[in-house]
Amino acid sequence: MREIKFRFWSIVDNQYVGCYDVDPGGRWMHVGAGDQLYYTNDVDAQEFVMEQYIGIKDKNGKEIYEGDLIRYQNNSNLDSVVFTVKWSDESLGWIIWAEKEGCCLTNDRFINQFNHIEIIGNIHENKNLL
């Protein structure tokens, strides 16, 4: 069973902030950066973007989260493509989506090939890679 973890991007502070406590029902959370601790009674609050850990690590041992930008290198025509990790309601699972190419790989195709996946950034700090 995979570990359930989240990270939070602060839209106000333009940085990732630590998560200290989240209500399993999603009604409140404590997050903070530096000496500031924020409490919100709505996990979907406008100030934060919540991103979930997808349960695997890349080839360098880094945890992969929703919103990460990755390269999927398996000696194919996809080696130079930048993918975004997303949840897909249609697939009922994690996908890696290539916006420019208009293609995606579903988790059954990439989930067991983590040794071919490398995190190269995220959608907040590395928009230039998209």
KOLGU-4560 file (N, C-alpha, C; in nm, 3 decimals, padded with zeros to 5 digits):
<recs>
<n_xx: 00.084 n_yy: -00.117 n_zz: 00.000 ca_xx: 00.000 ca_yy: 00.000 ca_zz: 00.000 c_xx: 00.089 c_yy: 00.124 c_zz: 00.000 mol: A seq: 1 type: MET>
<n_xx: 00.052 n_yy: 00.223 n_zz: -00.080 ca_xx: 00.136 ca_yy: 00.342 ca_zz: -00.090 c_xx: 00.108 c_yy: 00.440 c_zz: 00.024 mol: A seq: 2 type: ARG>
<n_xx: 00.208 n_yy: 00.518 n_zz: 00.053 ca_xx: 00.199 ca_yy: 00.621 ca_zz: 00.155 c_xx: 00.119 c_yy: 00.739 c_zz: 00.101 mol: A seq: 3 type: GLU>
<n_xx: 00.025 n_yy: 00.789 n_zz: 00.179 ca_xx: -00.056 ca_yy: 00.905 ca_zz: 00.139 c_xx: 00.013 c_yy: 01.030 c_zz: 00.194 mol: A seq: 4 type: ILE>
<n_xx: 00.061 n_yy: 01.114 n_zz: 00.102 ca_xx: 00.132 ca_yy: 01.237 ca_zz: 00.141 c_xx: 00.091 c_yy: 01.349 c_zz: 00.046 mol: A seq: 5 type: LYS>
<n_xx: 00.105 n_yy: 01.471 n_zz: 00.094 ca_xx: 00.073 ca_yy: 01.588 ca_zz: 00.014 c_xx: 00.184 c_yy: 01.691 c_zz: 00.029 mol: A seq: 6 type: PHE>
<n_xx: 00.194 n_yy: 01.779 n_zz: -00.069 ca_xx: 00.275 ca_yy: 01.900 ca_zz: -00.056 c_xx: 00.185 c_yy: 02.016 c_zz: -00.098 mol: A seq: 7 type: ARG>
<n_xx: 00.221 n_yy: 02.135 n_zz: -00.053 ca_xx: 00.137 ca_yy: 02.252 ca_zz: -00.079 c_xx: 00.219 c_yy: 02.365 c_zz: -00.138 mol: A seq: 8 type: PHE>
<n_xx: 00.170 n_yy: 02.421 n_zz: -00.248 ca_xx: 00.230 ca_yy: 02.539 ca_zz: -00.311 c_xx: 00.152 c_yy: 02.659 c_zz: -00.263 mol: A seq: 9 type: TRP>
<n_xx: 00.220 n_yy: 02.756 n_zz: -00.205 ca_xx: 00.155 ca_yy: 02.880 ca_zz: -00.161 c_xx: 00.154 c_yy: 02.977 c_zz: -00.278 mol: A seq: 10 type: SER>
<n_xx: 00.036 n_yy: 03.010 n_zz: -00.324 ca_xx: 00.021 ca_yy: 03.107 ca_zz: -00.433 c_xx: 00.063 c_yy: 03.246 c_zz: -00.385 mol: A seq: 11 type: ILE>
<n_xx: 00.036 n_yy: 03.275 n_zz: -00.259 ca_xx: 00.070 ca_yy: 03.405 ca_zz: -00.201 c_xx: 00.221 c_yy: 03.422 c_zz: -00.188 mol: A seq: 12 type: VAL>
<n_xx: 00.289 n_yy: 03.319 n_zz: -00.133 ca_xx: 00.433 ca_yy: 03.327 ca_zz: -00.108 c_xx: 00.517 c_yy: 03.276 c_zz: -00.224 mol: A seq: 13 type: ASP>
<n_xx: 00.450 n_yy: 03.214 n_zz: -00.324 ca_xx: 00.519 ca_yy: 03.164 ca_zz: -00.443 c_xx: 00.631 c_yy: 03.064 c_zz: -00.407 mol: A seq: 14 type: ASN>
<n_xx: 00.597 n_yy: 02.970 n_zz: -00.318 ca_xx: 00.692 ca_yy: 02.868 ca_zz: -00.276 c_xx: 00.616 c_yy: 02.750 c_zz: -00.216 mol: A seq: 15 type: GLN>
<n_xx: 00.685 n_yy: 02.635 n_zz: -00.208 ca_xx: 00.626 ca_yy: 02.521 ca_zz: -00.139 c_xx: 00.636 c_yy: 02.546 c_zz: 00.011 mol: A seq: 16 type: TYR>
<n_xx: 00.533 n_yy: 02.506 n_zz: 00.083 ca_xx: 00.530 ca_yy: 02.522 ca_zz: 00.228 c_xx: 00.510 c_yy: 02.386 c_zz: 00.291 mol: A seq: 17 type: VAL>
<n_xx: 00.556 n_yy: 02.373 n_zz: 00.414 ca_xx: 00.543 ca_yy: 02.246 ca_zz: 00.485 c_xx: 00.400 c_yy: 02.220 c_zz: 00.525 mol: A seq: 18 type: GLY>
<n_xx: 00.365 n_yy: 02.094 n_zz: 00.530 ca_xx: 00.232 ca_yy: 02.054 ca_zz: 00.574 c_xx: 00.247 c_yy: 01.986 c_zz: 00.710 mol: A seq: 19 type: CYS>
<n_xx: 00.176 n_yy: 02.037 n_zz: 00.808 ca_xx: 00.190 ca_yy: 01.985 ca_zz: 00.943 c_xx: 00.075 c_yy: 01.897 c_zz: 00.987 mol: A seq: 20 type: TYR>
<n_xx: -00.041 n_yy: 01.920 n_zz: 00.930 ca_xx: -00.158 ca_yy: 01.842 ca_zz: 00.970 c_xx: -00.268 c_yy: 01.865 c_zz: 00.867 mol: A seq: 21 type: ASP>
<n_xx: -00.334 n_yy: 01.757 n_zz: 00.827 ca_xx: -00.446 ca_yy: 01.767 ca_zz: 00.734 c_xx: -00.558 c_yy: 01.680 c_zz: 00.787 mol: A seq: 22 type: VAL>
<n_xx: -00.677 n_yy: 01.735 n_zz: 00.788 ca_xx: -00.795 ca_yy: 01.659 ca_zz: 00.826 c_xx: -00.824 c_yy: 01.557 c_zz: 00.717 mol: A seq: 23 type: ASP>
<n_xx: -00.837 n_yy: 01.428 n_zz: 00.750 ca_xx: -00.864 ca_yy: 01.328 ca_zz: 00.647 c_xx: -00.990 c_yy: 01.358 c_zz: 00.566 mol: A seq: 24 type: PRO>
<n_xx: -01.083 n_yy: 01.430 n_zz: 00.623 ca_xx: -01.204 ca_yy: 01.466 ca_zz: 00.551 c_xx: -01.187 c_yy: 01.589 c_zz: 00.463 mol: A seq: 25 type: GLY>
<n_xx: -01.069 n_yy: 01.650 n_zz: 00.467 ca_xx: -01.039 ca_yy: 01.764 ca_zz: 00.382 c_xx: -01.102 c_yy: 01.895 c_zz: 00.426 mol: A seq: 26 type: GLY>
<n_xx: -01.138 n_yy: 01.906 n_zz: 00.555 ca_xx: -01.205 ca_yy: 02.028 ca_zz: 00.601 c_xx: -01.108 c_yy: 02.134 c_zz: 00.652 mol: A seq: 27 type: ARG>
<n_xx: -00.985 n_yy: 02.098 n_zz: 00.688 ca_xx: -00.889 ca_yy: 02.196 ca_zz: 00.739 c_xx: -00.748 c_yy: 02.144 c_zz: 00.722 mol: A seq: 28 type: TRP>
<n_xx: -00.652 n_yy: 02.234 n_zz: 00.735 ca_xx: -00.510 ca_yy: 02.195 ca_zz: 00.730 c_xx: -00.426 c_yy: 02.301 c_zz: 00.798 mol: A seq: 29 type: MET>
<n_xx: -00.308 n_yy: 02.260 n_zz: 00.844 ca_xx: -00.206 ca_yy: 02.351 ca_zz: 00.894 c_xx: -00.088 c_yy: 02.341 c_zz: 00.799 mol: A seq: 30 type: HIS>
<n_xx: -00.048 n_yy: 02.451 n_zz: 00.742 ca_xx: 00.070 ca_yy: 02.453 ca_zz: 00.655 c_xx: 00.154 c_yy: 02.572 c_zz: 00.695 mol: A seq: 31 type: VAL>
<n_xx: 00.283 n_yy: 02.570 n_zz: 00.659 ca_xx: 00.367 ca_yy: 02.682 ca_zz: 00.697 c_xx: 00.497 c_yy: 02.686 c_zz: 00.622 mol: A seq: 32 type: GLY>
<n_xx: 00.557 n_yy: 02.806 n_zz: 00.620 ca_xx: 00.688 ca_yy: 02.829 ca_zz: 00.559 c_xx: 00.766 c_yy: 02.918 c_zz: 00.655 mol: A seq: 33 type: ALA>
<n_xx: 00.887 n_yy: 02.875 n_zz: 00.689 ca_xx: 00.967 ca_yy: 02.955 ca_zz: 00.781 c_xx: 00.899 c_yy: 02.968 c_zz: 00.915 mol: A seq: 34 type: GLY>
<n_xx: 00.885 n_yy: 03.089 n_zz: 00.964 ca_xx: 00.822 ca_yy: 03.113 ca_zz: 01.094 c_xx: 00.672 c_yy: 03.131 c_zz: 01.084 mol: A seq: 35 type: ASP>
<n_xx: 00.617 n_yy: 03.130 n_zz: 00.963 ca_xx: 00.474 ca_yy: 03.153 ca_zz: 00.946 c_xx: 00.400 c_yy: 03.020 c_zz: 00.943 mol: A seq: 36 type: GLN>
<n_xx: 00.293 n_yy: 03.011 n_zz: 01.019 ca_xx: 00.207 ca_yy: 02.894 ca_zz: 01.018 c_xx: 00.067 c_yy: 02.939 c_zz: 00.978 mol: A seq: 37 type: LEU>
<n_xx: 00.012 n_yy: 02.877 n_zz: 00.878 ca_xx: -00.121 ca_yy: 02.912 ca_zz: 00.829 c_xx: -00.220 c_yy: 02.804 c_zz: 00.868 mol: A seq: 38 type: TYR>
<n_xx: -00.338 n_yy: 02.845 n_zz: 00.901 ca_xx: -00.447 ca_yy: 02.752 ca_zz: 00.926 c_xx: -00.559 c_yy: 02.790 c_zz: 00.831 mol: A seq: 39 type: TYR>
<n_xx: -00.613 n_yy: 02.693 n_zz: 00.767 ca_xx: -00.727 ca_yy: 02.720 ca_zz: 00.681 c_xx: -00.833 c_yy: 02.615 c_zz: 00.706 mol: A seq: 40 type: THR>
<n_xx: -00.958 n_yy: 02.655 n_zz: 00.696 ca_xx: -01.066 ca_yy: 02.559 ca_zz: 00.717 c_xx: -01.118 c_yy: 02.505 c_zz: 00.584 mol: A seq: 41 type: ASN>
<n_xx: -01.039 n_yy: 02.523 n_zz: 00.479 ca_xx: -01.078 ca_yy: 02.472 ca_zz: 00.348 c_xx: -00.951 c_yy: 02.432 c_zz: 00.273 mol: A seq: 42 type: ASP>
<n_xx: -00.928 n_yy: 02.302 n_zz: 00.256 ca_xx: -00.807 ca_yy: 02.255 ca_zz: 00.190 c_xx: -00.798 c_yy: 02.307 c_zz: 00.047 mol: A seq: 43 type: VAL>
<n_xx: -00.909 n_yy: 02.334 n_zz: -00.015 ca_xx: -00.909 ca_yy: 02.388 ca_zz: -00.151 c_xx: -00.903 c_yy: 02.540 c_zz: -00.152 mol: A seq: 44 type: ASP>
<n_xx: -00.852 n_yy: 02.598 n_zz: -00.046 ca_xx: -00.846 ca_yy: 02.744 ca_zz: -00.034 c_xx: -00.769 c_yy: 02.804 c_zz: -00.151 mol: A seq: 45 type: ALA>
<n_xx: -00.805 n_yy: 02.925 n_zz: -00.187 ca_xx: -00.744 ca_yy: 02.995 ca_zz: -00.299 c_xx: -00.594 c_yy: 03.017 c_zz: -00.282 mol: A seq: 46 type: GLN>
<n_xx: -00.544 n_yy: 03.016 n_zz: -00.159 ca_xx: -00.403 ca_yy: 03.048 ca_zz: -00.135 c_xx: -00.308 c_yy: 02.932 c_zz: -00.160 mol: A seq: 47 type: GLU>
<n_xx: -00.359 n_yy: 02.811 n_zz: -00.166 ca_xx: -00.274 ca_yy: 02.693 ca_zz: -00.173 c_xx: -00.316 c_yy: 02.599 c_zz: -00.286 mol: A seq: 48 type: PHE>
<n_xx: -00.216 n_yy: 02.535 n_zz: -00.344 ca_xx: -00.241 ca_yy: 02.427 ca_zz: -00.439 c_xx: -00.192 c_yy: 02.299 c_zz: -00.373 mol: A seq: 49 type: VAL>
<n_xx: -00.282 n_yy: 02.205 n_zz: -00.352 ca_xx: -00.248 ca_yy: 02.078 ca_zz: -00.288 c_xx: -00.210 c_yy: 01.977 c_zz: -00.395 mol: A seq: 50 type: MET>
<n_xx: -00.096 n_yy: 01.911 n_zz: -00.377 ca_xx: -00.047 ca_yy: 01.812 ca_zz: -00.473 c_xx: -00.016 c_yy: 01.682 c_zz: -00.399 mol: A seq: 51 type: GLU>
<n_xx: -00.064 n_yy: 01.571 n_zz: -00.453 ca_xx: -00.050 ca_yy: 01.442 ca_zz: -00.387 c_xx: 00.070 c_yy: 01.363 c_zz: -00.437 mol: A seq: 52 type: GLN>
<n_xx: 00.134 n_yy: 01.292 n_zz: -00.347 ca_xx: 00.241 ca_yy: 01.198 ca_zz: -00.379 c_xx: 00.178 c_yy: 01.080 c_zz: -00.453 mol: A seq: 53 type: TYR>
<n_xx: 00.237 n_yy: 01.038 n_zz: -00.567 ca_xx: 00.174 ca_yy: 00.933 ca_zz: -00.647 c_xx: 00.219 c_yy: 00.793 c_zz: -00.606 mol: A seq: 54 type: ILE>
<n_xx: 00.308 n_yy: 00.783 n_zz: -00.510 ca_xx: 00.345 ca_yy: 00.653 ca_zz: -00.458 c_xx: 00.470 c_yy: 00.591 c_zz: -00.516 mol: A seq: 55 type: GLY>
<n_xx: 00.540 n_yy: 00.662 n_zz: -00.605 ca_xx: 00.666 ca_yy: 00.609 ca_zz: -00.659 c_xx: 00.772 c_yy: 00.718 c_zz: -00.657 mol: A seq: 56 type: ILE>
<n_xx: 00.896 n_yy: 00.674 n_zz: -00.670 ca_xx: 01.009 ca_yy: 00.765 ca_zz: -00.675 c_xx: 01.072 c_yy: 00.756 c_zz: -00.813 mol: A seq: 57 type: LYS>
<n_xx: 01.141 n_yy: 00.864 n_zz: -00.852 ca_xx: 01.208 ca_yy: 00.862 ca_zz: -00.983 c_xx: 01.338 c_yy: 00.783 c_zz: -00.973 mol: A seq: 58 type: ASP>
<n_xx: 01.412 n_yy: 00.780 n_zz: -01.082 ca_xx: 01.535 ca_yy: 00.700 ca_zz: -01.086 c_xx: 01.642 c_yy: 00.749 c_zz: -00.989 mol: A seq: 59 type: LYS>
<n_xx: 01.627 n_yy: 00.873 n_zz: -00.938 ca_xx: 01.721 ca_yy: 00.929 ca_zz: -00.840 c_xx: 01.671 c_yy: 00.919 c_zz: -00.697 mol: A seq: 60 type: ASN>
<n_xx: 01.558 n_yy: 00.852 n_zz: -00.678 ca_xx: 01.504 ca_yy: 00.834 ca_zz: -00.544 c_xx: 01.418 c_yy: 00.949 c_zz: -00.494 mol: A seq: 61 type: GLY>
<n_xx: 01.383 n_yy: 01.045 n_zz: -00.581 ca_xx: 01.298 ca_yy: 01.158 ca_zz: -00.542 c_xx: 01.151 c_yy: 01.119 c_zz: -00.554 mol: A seq: 62 type: LYS>
<n_xx: 01.072 n_yy: 01.156 n_zz: -00.453 ca_xx: 00.929 ca_yy: 01.127 ca_zz: -00.456 c_xx: 00.862 c_yy: 01.206 c_zz: -00.568 mol: A seq: 63 type: GLU>
<n_xx: 00.774 n_yy: 01.140 n_zz: -00.641 ca_xx: 00.704 ca_yy: 01.204 ca_zz: -00.752 c_xx: 00.566 c_yy: 01.250 c_zz: -00.704 mol: A seq: 64 type: ILE>
<n_xx: 00.538 n_yy: 01.379 n_zz: -00.726 ca_xx: 00.412 ca_yy: 01.439 ca_zz: -00.686 c_xx: 00.335 c_yy: 01.489 c_zz: -00.809 mol: A seq: 65 type: TYR>
<n_xx: 00.206 n_yy: 01.498 n_zz: -00.791 ca_xx: 00.121 ca_yy: 01.565 ca_zz: -00.888 c_xx: 00.181 c_yy: 01.704 c_zz: -00.913 mol: A seq: 66 type: GLU>
<n_xx: 00.188 n_yy: 01.744 n_zz: -01.038 ca_xx: 00.245 ca_yy: 01.875 ca_zz: -01.071 c_xx: 00.393 c_yy: 01.872 c_zz: -01.104 mol: A seq: 67 type: GLY>
<n_xx: 00.458 n_yy: 01.757 n_zz: -01.085 ca_xx: 00.599 ca_yy: 01.746 ca_zz: -01.122 c_xx: 00.613 c_yy: 01.739 c_zz: -01.273 mol: A seq: 68 type: ASP>
<n_xx: 00.724 n_yy: 01.790 n_zz: -01.322 ca_xx: 00.759 ca_yy: 01.778 ca_zz: -01.463 c_xx: 00.865 c_yy: 01.669 c_zz: -01.471 mol: A seq: 69 type: LEU>
<n_xx: 00.845 n_yy: 01.576 n_zz: -01.561 ca_xx: 00.937 ca_yy: 01.462 ca_zz: -01.570 c_xx: 00.977 c_yy: 01.434 c_zz: -01.714 mol: A seq: 70 type: ILE>
<n_xx: 01.087 n_yy: 01.364 n_zz: -01.726 ca_xx: 01.129 ca_yy: 01.304 ca_zz: -01.852 c_xx: 01.115 c_yy: 01.153 c_zz: -01.835 mol: A seq: 71 type: ARG>
<n_xx: 01.061 n_yy: 01.090 n_zz: -01.937 ca_xx: 01.043 ca_yy: 00.945 ca_zz: -01.938 c_xx: 01.139 c_yy: 00.893 c_zz: -02.043 mol: A seq: 72 type: TYR>
<n_xx: 01.254 n_yy: 00.847 n_zz: -01.999 ca_xx: 01.361 ca_yy: 00.808 ca_zz: -02.091 c_xx: 01.371 c_yy: 00.657 c_zz: -02.101 mol: A seq: 73 type: GLN>
<n_xx: 01.324 n_yy: 00.606 n_zz: -02.216 ca_xx: 01.328 ca_yy: 00.461 ca_zz: -02.238 c_xx: 01.373 c_yy: 00.428 c_zz: -02.380 mol: A seq: 74 type: ASN>
<n_xx: 01.462 n_yy: 00.513 n_zz: -02.434 ca_xx: 01.515 ca_yy: 00.493 ca_zz: -02.569 c_xx: 01.404 c_yy: 00.486 c_zz: -02.674 mol: A seq: 75 type: ASN>
<n_xx: 01.312 n_yy: 00.581 n_zz: -02.665 ca_xx: 01.204 ca_yy: 00.587 ca_zz: -02.763 c_xx: 01.193 c_yy: 00.730 c_zz: -02.813 mol: A seq: 76 type: SER>
<n_xx: 01.092 n_yy: 00.755 n_zz: -02.895 ca_xx: 01.071 ca_yy: 00.891 ca_zz: -02.947 c_xx: 01.016 c_yy: 00.984 c_zz: -02.839 mol: A seq: 77 type: ASN>
<n_xx: 00.995 n_yy: 00.936 n_zz: -02.718 ca_xx: 00.945 ca_yy: 01.019 ca_zz: -02.609 c_xx: 01.055 c_yy: 01.072 c_zz: -02.519 mol: A seq: 78 type: LEU>
<n_xx: 01.181 n_yy: 01.037 n_zz: -02.547 ca_xx: 01.291 ca_yy: 01.072 ca_zz: -02.458 c_xx: 01.309 c_yy: 01.222 c_zz: -02.435 mol: A seq: 79 type: ASP>
<n_xx: 01.279 n_yy: 01.305 n_zz: -02.532 ca_xx: 01.299 ca_yy: 01.449 ca_zz: -02.516 c_xx: 01.171 c_yy: 01.522 c_zz: -02.475 mol: A seq: 80 type: SER>
<n_xx: 01.064 n_yy: 01.449 n_zz: -02.453 ca_xx: 00.934 ca_yy: 01.508 ca_zz: -02.420 c_xx: 00.927 c_yy: 01.538 c_zz: -02.270 mol: A seq: 81 type: VAL>
<n_xx: 00.872 n_yy: 01.655 n_zz: -02.236 ca_xx: 00.848 ca_yy: 01.692 ca_zz: -02.097 c_xx: 00.703 c_yy: 01.655 c_zz: -02.064 mol: A seq: 82 type: VAL>
<n_xx: 00.686 n_yy: 01.574 n_zz: -01.961 ca_xx: 00.553 ca_yy: 01.532 ca_zz: -01.917 c_xx: 00.518 c_yy: 01.599 c_zz: -01.785 mol: A seq: 83 type: PHE>
<n_xx: 00.390 n_yy: 01.622 n_zz: -01.763 ca_xx: 00.338 ca_yy: 01.672 ca_zz: -01.637 c_xx: 00.261 c_yy: 01.558 c_zz: -01.570 mol: A seq: 84 type: THR>
<n_xx: 00.286 n_yy: 01.538 n_zz: -01.441 ca_xx: 00.214 ca_yy: 01.435 ca_zz: -01.365 c_xx: 00.078 c_yy: 01.492 c_zz: -01.325 mol: A seq: 85 type: VAL>
<n_xx: -00.028 n_yy: 01.419 n_zz: -01.360 ca_xx: -00.166 ca_yy: 01.463 ca_zz: -01.333 c_xx: -00.252 c_yy: 01.346 c_zz: -01.291 mol: A seq: 86 type: LYS>
<n_xx: -00.362 n_yy: 01.377 n_zz: -01.224 ca_xx: -00.466 ca_yy: 01.279 ca_zz: -01.197 c_xx: -00.564 c_yy: 01.284 c_zz: -01.313 mol: A seq: 87 type: TRP>
<n_xx: -00.610 n_yy: 01.168 n_zz: -01.355 ca_xx: -00.709 ca_yy: 01.160 ca_zz: -01.463 c_xx: -00.835 c_yy: 01.092 c_zz: -01.413 mol: A seq: 88 type: SER>
<n_xx: -00.945 n_yy: 01.166 n_zz: -01.411 ca_xx: -01.073 ca_yy: 01.106 ca_zz: -01.374 c_xx: -01.114 c_yy: 01.002 c_zz: -01.479 mol: A seq: 89 type: ASP>
<n_xx: -01.081 n_yy: 01.029 n_zz: -01.602 ca_xx: -01.115 ca_yy: 00.937 ca_zz: -01.710 c_xx: -01.044 c_yy: 00.803 c_zz: -01.696 mol: A seq: 90 type: GLU>
<n_xx: -00.917 n_yy: 00.807 n_zz: -01.661 ca_xx: -00.838 ca_yy: 00.685 ca_zz: -01.644 c_xx: -00.847 c_yy: 00.629 c_zz: -01.502 mol: A seq: 91 type: SER>
<n_xx: -00.901 n_yy: 00.708 n_zz: -01.411 ca_xx: -00.908 ca_yy: 00.673 ca_zz: -01.269 c_xx: -00.769 c_yy: 00.638 c_zz: -01.214 mol: A seq: 92 type: LEU>
<n_xx: -00.673 n_yy: 00.723 n_zz: -01.249 ca_xx: -00.538 ca_yy: 00.701 ca_zz: -01.202 c_xx: -00.446 c_yy: 00.813 c_zz: -01.246 mol: A seq: 93 type: GLY>
<n_xx: -00.319 n_yy: 00.801 n_zz: -01.210 ca_xx: -00.218 ca_yy: 00.899 ca_zz: -01.245 c_xx: -00.178 c_yy: 00.882 c_zz: -01.390 mol: A seq: 94 type: TRP>
<n_xx: -00.157 n_yy: 00.993 n_zz: -01.458 ca_xx: -00.105 ca_yy: 00.991 ca_zz: -01.594 c_xx: 00.011 c_yy: 01.088 c_zz: -01.602 mol: A seq: 95 type: ILE>
<n_xx: 00.093 n_yy: 01.070 n_zz: -01.703 ca_xx: 00.191 ca_yy: 01.173 ca_zz: -01.736 c_xx: 00.150 c_yy: 01.227 c_zz: -01.872 mol: A seq: 96 type: ILE>
<n_xx: 00.130 n_yy: 01.358 n_zz: -01.878 ca_xx: 00.069 ca_yy: 01.426 ca_zz: -01.992 c_xx: 00.171 c_yy: 01.517 c_zz: -02.059 mol: A seq: 97 type: TRP>
<n_xx: 00.180 n_yy: 01.507 n_zz: -02.191 ca_xx: 00.266 ca_yy: 01.595 ca_zz: -02.270 c_xx: 00.176 c_yy: 01.691 c_zz: -02.346 mol: A seq: 98 type: ALA>
<n_xx: 00.168 n_yy: 01.814 n_zz: -02.297 ca_xx: 00.079 ca_yy: 01.914 ca_zz: -02.354 c_xx: 00.110 c_yy: 01.943 c_zz: -02.501 mol: A seq: 99 type: GLU>
<n_xx: 00.236 n_yy: 01.973 n_zz: -02.531 ca_xx: 00.274 ca_yy: 02.009 ca_zz: -02.668 c_xx: 00.244 c_yy: 01.897 c_zz: -02.766 mol: A seq: 100 type: LYS>
<n_xx: 00.270 n_yy: 01.775 n_zz: -02.725 ca_xx: 00.252 ca_yy: 01.660 ca_zz: -02.814 c_xx: 00.110 c_yy: 01.607 c_zz: -02.812 mol: A seq: 101 type: GLU>
<n_xx: 00.032 n_yy: 01.647 n_zz: -02.711 ca_xx: -00.105 ca_yy: 01.600 ca_zz: -02.700 c_xx: -00.115 c_yy: 01.451 c_zz: -02.673 mol: A seq: 102 type: GLY>
<n_xx: -00.022 n_yy: 01.398 n_zz: -02.594 ca_xx: -00.025 ca_yy: 01.255 ca_zz: -02.565 c_xx: -00.004 c_yy: 01.232 c_zz: -02.416 mol: A seq: 103 type: CYS>
<n_xx: -00.042 n_yy: 01.114 n_zz: -02.372 ca_xx: -00.020 ca_yy: 01.081 ca_zz: -02.232 c_xx: 00.013 c_yy: 00.933 c_zz: -02.219 mol: A seq: 104 type: CYS>
<n_xx: 00.073 n_yy: 00.901 n_zz: -02.106 ca_xx: 00.096 ca_yy: 00.762 ca_zz: -02.068 c_xx: 00.018 c_yy: 00.740 c_zz: -01.939 mol: A seq: 105 type: LEU>
<n_xx: -00.059 n_yy: 00.633 n_zz: -01.934 ca_xx: -00.134 ca_yy: 00.602 ca_zz: -01.813 c_xx: -00.042 c_yy: 00.531 c_zz: -01.715 mol: A seq: 106 type: THR>
<n_xx: -00.087 n_yy: 00.527 n_zz: -01.589 ca_xx: 00.001 ca_yy: 00.473 ca_zz: -01.485 c_xx: 00.036 c_yy: 00.327 c_zz: -01.507 mol: A seq: 107 type: ASN>
<n_xx: -00.047 n_yy: 00.250 n_zz: -01.575 ca_xx: -00.010 ca_yy: 00.111 ca_zz: -01.598 c_xx: 00.108 c_yy: 00.099 c_zz: -01.695 mol: A seq: 108 type: ASP>
<n_xx: 00.132 n_yy: 00.206 n_zz: -01.772 ca_xx: 00.244 ca_yy: 00.205 ca_zz: -01.866 c_xx: 00.374 c_yy: 00.255 c_zz: -01.803 mol: A seq: 109 type: ARG>
<n_xx: 00.365 n_yy: 00.349 n_zz: -01.707 ca_xx: 00.488 ca_yy: 00.406 ca_zz: -01.652 c_xx: 00.514 c_yy: 00.371 c_zz: -01.506 mol: A seq: 110 type: PHE>
<n_xx: 00.414 n_yy: 00.325 n_zz: -01.433 ca_xx: 00.428 ca_yy: 00.308 ca_zz: -01.289 c_xx: 00.537 c_yy: 00.208 c_zz: -01.250 mol: A seq: 111 type: ILE>
<n_xx: 00.557 n_yy: 00.104 n_zz: -01.329 ca_xx: 00.659 ca_yy: 00.004 ca_zz: -01.297 c_xx: 00.792 c_yy: 00.032 c_zz: -01.366 mol: A seq: 112 type: ASN>
<n_xx: 00.803 n_yy: 00.147 n_zz: -01.432 ca_xx: 00.925 ca_yy: 00.182 ca_zz: -01.503 c_xx: 00.988 c_yy: 00.308 c_zz: -01.445 mol: A seq: 113 type: GLN>
<n_xx: 00.981 n_yy: 00.321 n_zz: -01.312 ca_xx: 01.032 ca_yy: 00.440 ca_zz: -01.245 c_xx: 01.180 c_yy: 00.462 c_zz: -01.272 mol: A seq: 114 type: PHE>
<n_xx: 01.254 n_yy: 00.357 n_zz: -01.308 ca_xx: 01.396 ca_yy: 00.374 ca_zz: -01.338 c_xx: 01.418 c_yy: 00.449 c_zz: -01.470 mol: A seq: 115 type: ASN>
<n_xx: 01.310 n_yy: 00.476 n_zz: -01.544 ca_xx: 01.317 ca_yy: 00.555 ca_zz: -01.667 c_xx: 01.264 c_yy: 00.697 c_zz: -01.647 mol: A seq: 116 type: HIS>
<n_xx: 01.219 n_yy: 00.728 n_zz: -01.526 ca_xx: 01.156 ca_yy: 00.858 ca_zz: -01.498 c_xx: 01.252 c_yy: 00.945 c_zz: -01.417 mol: A seq: 117 type: ILE>
<n_xx: 01.264 n_yy: 01.072 n_zz: -01.459 ca_xx: 01.346 ca_yy: 01.167 ca_zz: -01.384 c_xx: 01.269 c_yy: 01.298 c_zz: -01.369 mol: A seq: 118 type: GLU>
<n_xx: 01.259 n_yy: 01.345 n_zz: -01.244 ca_xx: 01.195 ca_yy: 01.475 ca_zz: -01.217 c_xx: 01.290 c_yy: 01.584 c_zz: -01.264 mol: A seq: 119 type: ILE>
<n_xx: 01.237 n_yy: 01.678 n_zz: -01.345 ca_xx: 01.319 ca_yy: 01.789 ca_zz: -01.394 c_xx: 01.268 c_yy: 01.924 c_zz: -01.345 mol: A seq: 120 type: ILE>
<n_xx: 01.159 n_yy: 01.924 n_zz: -01.269 ca_xx: 01.103 ca_yy: 02.049 ca_zz: -01.217 c_xx: 00.959 c_yy: 02.028 c_zz: -01.176 mol: A seq: 121 type: GLY>
<n_xx: 00.887 n_yy: 02.141 n_zz: -01.168 ca_xx: 00.744 ca_yy: 02.136 ca_zz: -01.136 c_xx: 00.672 c_yy: 02.248 c_zz: -01.210 mol: A seq: 122 type: ASN>
<n_xx: 00.540 n_yy: 02.241 n_zz: -01.211 ca_xx: 00.461 ca_yy: 02.335 ca_zz: -01.291 c_xx: 00.463 c_yy: 02.477 c_zz: -01.237 mol: A seq: 123 type: ILE>
<n_xx: 00.503 n_yy: 02.496 n_zz: -01.114 ca_xx: 00.504 ca_yy: 02.630 ca_zz: -01.054 c_xx: 00.637 c_yy: 02.703 c_zz: -01.077 mol: A seq: 124 type: HIS>
<n_xx: 00.747 n_yy: 02.633 n_zz: -01.056 ca_xx: 00.878 ca_yy: 02.696 ca_zz: -01.062 c_xx: 00.947 c_yy: 02.683 c_zz: -01.197 mol: A seq: 125 type: GLU>
<n_xx: 00.896 n_yy: 02.598 n_zz: -01.283 ca_xx: 00.965 ca_yy: 02.570 ca_zz: -01.410 c_xx: 00.870 c_yy: 02.574 c_zz: -01.529 mol: A seq: 126 type: ASN>
<n_xx: 00.786 n_yy: 02.676 n_zz: -01.535 ca_xx: 00.689 ca_yy: 02.689 ca_zz: -01.645 c_xx: 00.758 c_yy: 02.697 c_zz: -01.781 mol: A seq: 127 type: LYS>
<n_xx: 00.881 n_yy: 02.743 n_zz: -01.781 ca_xx: 00.957 ca_yy: 02.755 ca_zz: -01.906 c_xx: 00.982 c_yy: 02.619 c_zz: -01.972 mol: A seq: 128 type: ASN>
<n_xx: 00.973 n_yy: 02.511 n_zz: -01.897 ca_xx: 00.996 ca_yy: 02.377 ca_zz: -01.953 c_xx: 00.873 c_yy: 02.321 c_zz: -02.025 mol: A seq: 129 type: LEU>
<n_xx: 00.759 n_yy: 02.382 n_zz: -01.999 ca_xx: 00.635 ca_yy: 02.332 ca_zz: -02.060 c_xx: 00.623 c_yy: 02.371 c_zz: -02.206 mol: A seq: 130 type: LEU>
</recs>
